[in-house]
Amino acid sequence: MEALTNFINMVNGIVWGPMMLVLILGVGLFLQLGLKLMPIFKLGTGFKLMWSGRKTPDSEKEEGDISPFQALMTAMSATVGTGNIAGVATAVFLGGPGALFWMWCTALVGMATKFSEAVLAVKYREVDEEGNHVGGPMYYIKNGLGKKWAWMGTLFAIFGTIAGFGIGNTVQSNSVASVLESNFGTPLWVTGVVLMVLTAAVLLGGIKRIGAVAGSLVPLMAISYLVAGLVVLAINADAIPHALDLIFTYAFTESAAEGGFAGAAVWAAIRFGVARGVFSNEAGLGSAPIAHAASQTKDPVRQGLIAMLGTFLDTIIICSITGLVIITSGAWTSGESGAALTSAAFAQALPGVGNYIVAIALAIFAFTTILGWSVYGERCAEYLFGVKIIVPFRILWILAVPVGTMVGLEFVWLLADTLNALMAIPNLVALALLSPVVFRLTREYFEKQAAASLAGK
């Protein structure tokens, strides 16, 4: 077992090394420039479409399974999770305040990546034997690049199926159980059973029920966490200018050792900022387009404009709140890391309450991640084995939840983290090769919008 762990550690160091970070940022920047910065300039358009997408026009309802808004919330249910609380804290602890700047950079290019993923997911999706709309990297690789590239889609599906049980299931239930035990004294097995029952109640209803739950729960939990974060920032308002100065200064210069913080080189800020940014918003991993493929829409670009909001909301908004709370509180020099650092930062401003806010937020975030990733894992498994695997997969997914609360998951986390990176490689290659399709569809969409606007006048 030790030899296997060492081998996976070695692979992990390679796949999450400099080349992967360059590939993620490089492809994202290429897409952003190819789209002429449209995802940034059309951010307002995306929000308008998101709100209008809460209810799909009757004329489009035959084209998908869930509304465009629910598709976004399903994708965000998987991305808004431990990365927003523990991931940001780890990035700041290991890379210094400058890591937050590089998380922002990852998000800005990641908006173009997420846009392109969703466009291709809707463009090349299929309808399975049960009438569900299925799509994602494995489908746009197979249908967009042709049979000679199909092996790459199969690899993605294999990596996605296995990784889901780690990063999207057992790791999440373990996080919930740990945080509830440490803050409320809840026995691990109780958390496991409750999570299993809740997951079963939602999951057995399929993508439509998951979309409905995500559409209600994700906005509620995100807004509640943001309000709590803004309250803390209001209390620490005097420290915000200095925090911003630290972020921009340490993004390009070495972070000096301070208190329990050991200091960090610029490369550490870049590495951990980019890695944790991608871990949080999943832009480039290829997971989110699986949810967007089920959207009730006839136009791939419309869903792309909505999909890119997930990266903006997840990293630019939610992760920034967490990062600023940590830096303004001064807790980043305490020597704490992960969720404990975020808890300490909130507790510093809100004694006796802050740590409970983080605990509850983490528990809900992790639960919705279990739901969101169940869609990803199921679709990957279906691609490999057909619709006959759906029910067995759901049962296995539900049974895996309590297992995660009771066992140590260091190896599972390592394996899932490595497989996540391996998912990204075929997806990023496909995005680069299919970029002309994205650029053409986008250009045609906005030309039609401009023509319709002129005709309306």
C-alpha positions as CSV (number, residue, x, y, z in Angstrom):
1,M,0.0,0.0,0.0
2,E,2.9,2.3,0.8
3,A,4.4,1.7,-2.6
4,L,1.1,2.5,-4.3
5,T,0.7,5.7,-2.3
6,N,4.2,6.8,-3.2
7,F,3.5,6.1,-6.8
8,I,0.3,8.1,-6.8
9,N,2.0,10.9,-4.9
10,M,4.6,11.0,-7.7
11,V,1.9,11.1,-10.4
12,N,0.0,13.8,-8.5
13,G,3.2,15.9,-8.4
14,I,3.4,15.6,-12.1
15,V,-0.2,16.1,-13.1
16,W,-0.7,19.1,-10.7
17,G,2.8,20.4,-11.5
18,P,3.8,23.5,-13.6
19,M,2.8,21.9,-16.9
20,M,-0.8,21.4,-15.7
21,L,-1.1,24.9,-14.4
22,V,0.3,26.3,-17.6
23,L,-2.2,24.1,-19.6
24,I,-5.2,25.3,-17.6
25,L,-4.2,29.0,-17.7
26,G,-2.9,28.7,-21.3
27,V,-6.1,27.1,-22.7
28,G,-8.3,29.5,-20.7
29,L,-6.3,32.6,-21.9
30,F,-6.4,31.3,-25.5
31,L,-10.2,30.9,-25.3
32,Q,-10.6,34.3,-23.6
33,L,-8.6,36.0,-26.4
34,G,-10.3,34.0,-29.1
35,L,-13.6,35.2,-27.8
36,K,-12.2,38.7,-27.7
37,L,-12.8,38.9,-23.9
38,M,-16.6,38.4,-24.5
39,P,-17.1,36.5,-21.2
40,I,-15.9,39.5,-19.2
41,F,-17.7,42.2,-21.3
42,K,-21.0,40.2,-21.5
43,L,-21.1,39.3,-17.8
44,G,-24.3,41.4,-17.4
45,T,-25.9,39.6,-20.3
46,G,-25.2,36.3,-18.5
47,F,-26.9,37.5,-15.4
48,K,-30.0,38.6,-17.4
49,L,-30.2,35.2,-19.1
50,M,-29.7,33.5,-15.7
51,W,-32.8,35.1,-14.2
52,S,-34.9,34.7,-17.4
53,G,-33.7,31.1,-17.4
54,R,-35.4,30.4,-14.1
55,K,-38.4,29.4,-16.2
56,T,-37.9,28.0,-19.6
57,P,-40.2,29.2,-22.4
58,D,-42.7,26.5,-23.4
59,S,-41.3,26.5,-26.9
60,E,-37.9,25.1,-25.6
61,K,-39.1,22.6,-23.0
62,E,-38.7,19.6,-25.3
63,E,-35.0,20.3,-25.7
64,G,-33.7,19.4,-22.2
65,D,-34.5,18.1,-18.7
66,I,-34.0,21.0,-16.3
67,S,-34.2,24.8,-16.7
68,P,-31.0,26.8,-17.6
69,F,-31.0,28.2,-14.0
70,Q,-31.3,24.8,-12.5
71,A,-28.5,23.5,-14.7
72,L,-26.3,26.4,-13.4
73,M,-27.3,25.6,-9.8
74,T,-26.6,21.9,-10.2
75,A,-23.1,22.7,-11.5
76,M,-22.6,25.2,-8.7
77,S,-23.8,22.7,-6.1
78,A,-20.7,20.7,-7.0
79,T,-18.3,23.6,-7.2
80,V,-19.4,25.6,-4.2
81,G,-18.1,23.4,-1.5
82,T,-15.0,22.8,0.7
83,G,-12.8,24.6,-1.8
84,N,-14.5,27.9,-0.9
85,I,-13.8,27.4,2.8
86,A,-10.9,25.0,3.2
87,G,-9.4,25.5,-0.2
88,V,-9.0,29.2,0.0
89,A,-7.6,29.0,3.5
90,T,-5.0,26.4,2.3
91,A,-4.0,28.6,-0.6
92,V,-3.4,31.6,1.7
93,F,-1.6,29.5,4.3
94,L,0.8,27.9,1.7
95,G,1.1,30.7,-0.8
96,G,0.5,33.9,1.3
97,P,-2.1,36.6,0.6
98,G,-0.8,36.9,-3.0
99,A,-2.4,33.5,-3.8
100,L,-5.8,35.2,-3.8
101,F,-4.7,37.4,-6.7
102,W,-3.8,34.3,-8.8
103,M,-7.1,32.7,-7.9
104,W,-8.8,35.8,-9.5
105,C,-6.6,35.4,-12.6
106,T,-7.6,31.7,-12.8
107,A,-11.3,32.7,-12.6
108,L,-11.1,35.4,-15.3
109,V,-9.6,33.0,-17.8
110,G,-11.8,30.2,-16.4
111,M,-14.9,32.1,-17.3
112,A,-14.0,31.6,-21.0
113,T,-13.2,27.9,-20.3
114,K,-16.5,27.3,-18.6
115,F,-18.4,29.1,-21.3
116,S,-16.7,27.0,-24.0
117,E,-17.4,23.7,-22.0
118,A,-21.1,24.5,-21.8
119,V,-21.4,25.5,-25.5
120,L,-19.8,22.3,-26.6
121,A,-21.8,20.2,-24.1
122,V,-25.1,21.5,-25.5
123,K,-23.9,21.4,-29.1
124,Y,-22.8,17.8,-29.0
125,R,-25.2,16.3,-26.4
126,E,-27.3,13.1,-27.0
127,V,-30.6,11.7,-25.8
128,D,-30.2,8.3,-24.0
129,E,-32.6,5.4,-24.0
130,E,-34.6,6.8,-21.1
131,G,-35.0,10.2,-22.8
132,N,-32.5,12.1,-20.7
133,H,-30.2,14.6,-22.3
134,V,-26.6,13.6,-21.7
135,G,-23.4,15.4,-22.6
136,G,-20.0,16.6,-21.4
137,P,-16.4,16.1,-22.5
138,M,-16.8,12.4,-23.4
139,Y,-19.6,13.3,-25.8
140,Y,-18.1,16.4,-27.4
141,I,-14.8,14.5,-27.8
142,K,-16.6,11.6,-29.5
143,N,-19.1,13.7,-31.6
144,G,-17.0,16.7,-32.2
145,L,-13.5,15.2,-32.8
146,G,-14.6,11.9,-34.3
147,K,-13.9,8.2,-33.6
148,K,-10.1,8.5,-33.7
149,W,-10.4,10.6,-30.5
150,A,-13.1,8.5,-28.8
151,W,-10.5,6.8,-26.6
152,M,-9.8,10.2,-24.9
153,G,-13.5,10.5,-24.0
154,T,-13.5,7.0,-22.6
155,L,-10.5,7.9,-20.4
156,F,-12.3,11.0,-19.1
157,A,-15.3,8.9,-18.2
158,I,-13.2,6.3,-16.4
159,F,-11.4,9.0,-14.4
160,G,-14.6,10.8,-13.7
161,T,-16.5,7.7,-12.5
162,I,-13.8,6.8,-10.0
163,A,-12.9,10.3,-8.9
164,G,-16.5,11.1,-8.1
165,F,-16.6,8.5,-5.2
166,G,-13.6,10.3,-3.7
167,I,-13.7,14.0,-4.2
168,G,-17.5,14.2,-4.7
169,N,-18.7,11.7,-2.1
170,T,-16.6,10.2,0.7
171,V,-14.3,13.2,1.1
172,Q,-17.3,15.4,1.4
173,S,-19.3,13.3,3.9
174,N,-16.1,13.0,5.9
175,S,-15.8,16.8,6.0
176,V,-19.4,17.1,7.2
177,A,-19.0,14.5,9.9
178,S,-15.7,16.0,11.1
179,V,-17.0,19.5,11.3
180,L,-20.2,18.5,13.0
181,E,-18.4,16.4,15.6
182,S,-15.9,19.0,16.5
183,N,-18.4,21.9,16.8
184,F,-21.6,20.2,17.9
185,G,-20.4,16.8,19.3
186,T,-22.5,14.9,16.7
187,P,-21.4,11.2,16.5
188,L,-19.9,10.3,13.1
189,W,-22.3,7.5,12.5
190,V,-25.3,9.7,13.1
191,T,-24.1,12.2,10.5
192,G,-23.4,9.3,8.1
193,V,-26.9,7.9,8.4
194,V,-28.6,11.3,8.1
195,L,-26.5,12.2,5.1
196,M,-27.3,8.9,3.5
197,V,-31.1,9.3,3.9
198,L,-31.0,12.9,2.6
199,T,-28.9,11.9,-0.4
200,A,-31.2,9.0,-1.2
201,A,-34.3,11.2,-1.0
202,V,-32.9,13.5,-3.6
203,L,-30.8,11.2,-5.7
204,L,-33.4,8.6,-6.4
205,G,-35.5,11.3,-8.1
206,G,-32.8,11.8,-10.8
207,I,-31.5,14.9,-12.5
208,K,-34.9,16.8,-12.3
209,R,-35.1,16.4,-8.5
210,I,-31.4,17.2,-8.1
211,G,-31.9,20.3,-10.2
212,A,-34.9,21.4,-8.2
213,V,-33.1,21.0,-4.8
214,A,-30.0,22.7,-6.1
215,G,-32.1,25.6,-7.5
216,S,-33.5,26.2,-4.0
217,L,-30.6,25.3,-1.7
218,V,-27.5,26.7,-3.5
219,P,-28.7,30.3,-3.7
220,L,-29.9,30.2,-0.1
221,M,-26.6,28.8,1.3
222,A,-24.4,31.0,-0.9
223,I,-26.2,34.2,0.0
224,S,-26.3,33.3,3.7
225,Y,-22.5,32.7,3.7
226,L,-21.9,35.9,1.8
227,V,-24.0,37.9,4.2
228,A,-22.0,36.5,7.2
229,G,-18.7,37.2,5.4
230,L,-19.8,40.8,4.6
231,V,-20.7,41.3,8.3
232,V,-17.2,40.2,9.2
233,L,-15.6,42.5,6.6
234,A,-17.7,45.4,7.9
235,I,-16.3,44.7,11.4
236,N,-12.8,44.5,9.9
237,A,-13.4,47.4,7.5
238,D,-10.3,49.3,8.7
239,A,-8.1,46.4,7.7
240,I,-9.4,46.0,4.1
241,P,-7.0,48.5,2.4
242,H,-4.0,46.9,4.0
243,A,-5.4,43.4,3.1
244,L,-5.7,44.5,-0.6
245,D,-2.2,45.9,-0.5
246,L,-0.9,42.5,0.8
247,I,-2.7,40.6,-1.9
248,F,-1.3,42.7,-4.8
249,T,2.2,43.0,-3.2
250,Y,2.7,39.4,-2.4
251,A,1.3,38.3,-5.8
252,F,4.6,39.4,-7.3
253,T,7.1,39.5,-4.3
254,E,8.1,37.0,-1.7
255,S,5.9,36.8,1.4
256,A,7.9,37.3,4.5
257,A,7.6,34.9,7.5
258,E,5.2,36.3,10.1
259,G,3.8,34.7,13.2
260,G,2.8,31.2,12.4
261,F,3.2,31.8,8.7
262,A,6.5,30.4,7.3
263,G,6.7,32.8,4.3
264,A,6.2,31.9,0.6
265,A,7.9,32.5,-2.7
266,V,6.1,34.1,-5.6
267,W,5.9,30.6,-7.3
268,A,4.1,29.3,-4.2
269,A,1.5,32.1,-4.5
270,I,1.0,31.3,-8.2
271,R,1.0,27.5,-7.8
272,F,-1.5,27.3,-4.8
273,G,-3.6,30.2,-6.1
274,V,-4.1,28.6,-9.5
275,A,-4.5,25.0,-8.1
276,R,-7.0,25.9,-5.4
277,G,-8.8,28.3,-7.8
278,V,-9.3,25.4,-10.2
279,F,-10.2,23.1,-7.3
280,S,-12.9,25.5,-6.3
281,N,-14.5,26.5,-9.6
282,E,-13.6,23.4,-11.6
283,A,-13.1,25.4,-14.9
284,G,-11.2,23.1,-17.2
285,L,-11.8,19.9,-15.3
286,G,-14.8,19.0,-17.5
287,S,-17.3,18.3,-14.7
288,A,-19.7,21.3,-15.0
289,P,-20.6,20.8,-18.7
290,I,-22.1,17.4,-17.8
291,A,-24.8,19.3,-15.8
292,H,-25.2,22.1,-18.4
293,A,-25.9,19.5,-21.1
294,A,-29.2,18.7,-19.5
295,S,-30.4,22.4,-19.8
296,Q,-33.7,23.1,-21.5
297,T,-32.3,25.3,-24.3
298,K,-32.0,25.3,-28.0
299,D,-29.0,27.6,-28.2
300,P,-25.6,26.4,-26.9
301,V,-24.3,30.0,-26.5
302,R,-27.1,31.0,-24.2
303,Q,-26.2,28.2,-21.9
304,G,-22.6,29.1,-22.2
305,L,-23.3,32.7,-21.1
306,I,-25.1,31.3,-18.0
307,A,-22.5,28.7,-17.3
308,M,-19.6,31.1,-17.1
309,L,-21.4,32.8,-14.2
310,G,-20.6,29.8,-12.1
311,T,-16.9,30.6,-12.2
312,F,-17.5,34.3,-11.5
313,L,-19.8,33.6,-8.5
314,D,-17.7,30.8,-7.1
315,T,-14.2,32.4,-7.2
316,I,-14.5,36.1,-7.7
317,I,-17.4,36.5,-5.2
318,I,-17.5,33.6,-2.7
319,C,-13.7,32.8,-2.5
320,S,-12.9,36.5,-2.3
321,I,-15.1,36.9,0.7
322,T,-13.4,34.0,2.4
323,G,-9.9,35.2,1.5
324,L,-10.5,38.7,2.6
325,V,-12.0,37.6,5.9
326,I,-8.9,35.5,6.6
327,I,-6.5,38.3,5.6
328,T,-8.3,41.2,7.4
329,S,-8.6,39.1,10.6
330,G,-4.8,38.5,10.7
331,A,-5.6,34.8,11.3
332,W,-3.5,33.9,8.2
333,T,-0.4,34.3,10.4
334,S,-1.7,32.0,13.2
335,G,-0.3,28.8,11.8
336,E,-3.7,27.3,11.2
337,S,-4.7,26.0,7.8
338,G,-7.8,24.7,6.0
339,A,-11.2,25.0,7.5
340,A,-9.7,25.6,10.9
341,L,-8.1,28.8,9.6
342,T,-11.4,30.0,8.1
343,S,-13.2,29.2,11.4
344,A,-10.6,31.1,13.4
345,A,-11.0,34.2,11.1
346,F,-14.8,34.3,11.4
347,A,-14.6,33.6,15.2
348,Q,-12.1,36.5,15.6
349,A,-14.8,39.0,14.4
350,L,-17.8,37.1,15.7
351,P,-16.7,35.3,19.0
352,G,-18.8,32.3,19.9
353,V,-20.7,32.5,16.6
354,G,-18.2,32.6,13.7
355,N,-17.0,29.1,14.0
356,Y,-20.6,27.7,14.0
357,I,-21.3,29.7,10.8
358,V,-18.4,28.1,9.1
359,A,-19.3,24.7,10.4
360,I,-22.9,24.9,9.1
361,A,-21.8,26.4,5.8
362,L,-19.2,23.7,5.2
363,A,-21.8,21.0,6.0
364,I,-24.3,22.3,3.6
365,F,-21.7,23.1,0.9
366,A,-20.4,19.5,1.2
367,F,-23.9,18.0,1.0
368,T,-24.7,19.8,-2.2
369,T,-21.4,18.8,-3.6
370,I,-22.4,15.1,-3.0
371,L,-25.6,15.8,-5.0
372,G,-23.8,17.7,-7.9
373,W,-21.1,15.1,-8.3
374,S,-23.5,12.3,-8.3
375,V,-24.7,13.6,-11.6
376,Y,-21.2,13.8,-13.0
377,G,-20.3,10.3,-11.8
378,E,-23.6,8.8,-13.1
379,R,-23.2,10.3,-16.5
380,C,-19.6,9.1,-16.8
381,A,-20.7,5.6,-15.7
382,E,-23.6,5.7,-18.2
383,Y,-21.2,6.6,-21.0
384,L,-19.2,3.5,-20.3
385,F,-21.9,1.0,-19.5
386,G,-25.2,2.4,-20.8
387,V,-28.4,3.2,-18.9
388,K,-28.5,-0.2,-17.1
389,I,-25.8,1.2,-14.8
390,I,-27.9,4.1,-13.5
391,V,-29.8,2.4,-10.7
392,P,-26.8,0.3,-9.4
393,F,-24.7,3.5,-9.5
394,R,-27.1,5.5,-7.5
395,I,-27.4,2.8,-4.9
396,L,-23.6,2.4,-4.6
397,W,-23.3,6.2,-4.4
398,I,-25.8,6.4,-1.5
399,L,-24.1,3.5,0.4
400,A,-20.7,5.2,0.0
401,V,-21.8,8.3,1.9
402,P,-21.8,6.8,5.4
403,V,-18.6,4.9,4.7
404,G,-16.8,8.2,4.1
405,T,-17.8,9.5,7.6
406,M,-16.2,6.6,9.4
407,V,-12.8,6.1,7.7
408,G,-9.6,7.9,7.1
409,L,-9.5,9.3,3.6
410,E,-5.9,10.5,3.0
411,F,-5.4,7.9,0.3
412,V,-8.8,8.5,-1.2
413,W,-8.3,12.2,-1.3
414,L,-4.9,11.7,-3.0
415,L,-6.3,9.4,-5.6
416,A,-9.3,11.5,-6.4
417,D,-7.2,14.7,-6.6
418,T,-4.9,12.9,-9.1
419,L,-7.8,11.6,-11.1
420,N,-9.3,15.1,-11.2
421,A,-6.2,16.3,-12.9
422,L,-6.2,13.4,-15.3
423,M,-9.9,14.4,-16.2
424,A,-8.7,17.9,-17.1
425,I,-6.1,16.8,-19.6
426,P,-8.4,15.2,-22.3
427,N,-10.9,18.0,-21.7
428,L,-8.5,20.8,-22.2
429,V,-7.1,19.2,-25.3
430,A,-10.6,18.9,-26.7
431,L,-11.4,22.5,-25.8
432,A,-8.4,23.7,-27.8
433,L,-9.1,21.5,-30.8
434,L,-12.9,22.4,-30.8
435,S,-12.3,26.1,-30.2
436,P,-13.1,27.1,-33.8
437,V,-16.6,25.6,-33.2
438,V,-17.0,27.7,-30.1
439,F,-15.8,30.9,-31.8
440,R,-18.1,30.3,-34.8
441,L,-21.2,29.6,-32.7
442,T,-20.5,32.6,-30.5
443,R,-20.0,35.0,-33.5
444,E,-23.2,33.7,-35.2
445,Y,-25.2,34.1,-31.9
446,F,-24.2,37.8,-31.4
447,E,-24.7,38.6,-35.1
448,K,-28.3,37.3,-34.8
449,Q,-28.8,39.3,-31.6
450,A,-27.5,42.5,-33.3
451,A,-29.7,41.9,-36.4
452,A,-32.7,41.3,-34.2
453,S,-32.0,44.5,-32.3
454,L,-31.8,46.5,-35.5
455,A,-35.0,44.9,-36.8
456,G,-36.7,45.8,-33.6
457,K,-35.9,49.5,-34.1
